[in-house]
Amino acid sequence: MTDILMVEDSSDIAMLLCDFLRAKSYTVSEAGTGERALELLSATAQSLSFLTPSCGAATAKARAAAVWGFISAGN
């Protein structure tokens, strides 16, 4: 099963989504800020997928590519 890092600044929304995903047997970690997410990812990431409704996937991928370099910002 895929591990998920939930990045959401609203604790109520994060709790709701994390509870739902855990009920579906996903392993979920939480980060309340993008900075915290980058800290967690830099220590553990093997592969990444993005769901980023507020800032857009292209922006998130570009920021991640700047940190790790192995992520293609165009995909």
N, C-alpha and C positions, 0 to 999 in steps of 0.2 A: 504494500500500500504506500502511497505517496505521502511524504511529510509536507505539511503546509505551514508557511509563516504568514500569519494574519497581521497585516499592518493597517491599523485603523485608529484614528485619534479619538473617536467616540467610544468610550468604554461600554456603553449600552449596546451599540451595534456590534462591537467586537465580541462581547459575551454571547450575544444571540447567534452570530455566525459560527463562533468557535464551538458552542454547544451543539449546533446542528451538525457541523462537520465531525465532531467527535462521536456523535450518535451514529454516524455513517462509517465509523471505524477508522477515520483518519487520525493521524498524529498531528496535533496543532500546537504551534508555538505562537506567542503574541508579542507584538511590538507596537507601542503607542505613537511612535514617531519614525520618520524615515531614517533618521540618524541611528536610532536603536536597531532598526531592521538591518542597516548596513553593517553594524557591529556584529549582529548575530550571523548574518550571511557570510561575512568574511571569515568567521571561525568554523562554519559548518557546510557551506554550499558546495554541492556537487553538480547540480543542474538547477535551472531556474525557469519558471513560467510566471507571467505577469497577468494580473487582473487589476487594472488601475483606472477606475472610472473617474477619479477626480483630476489627476494630472495627465493622464494619457499614457498609453503603453510606450510610445516613442520616447517621451521625456524620461520615463522610468528606466527604459533600456539604455538610453544614452548615459544617464547618470551611473548606472551599474557598470556599463562598459568602461567608463572613465576610472572606476575603482578596480575592476578585475581584468580588463583588457581582453578576456577570452569570450566575451559576450558580443555578438554582432548587433549593433544598434539598429541595423536596417531590417532585421527579421521580426 
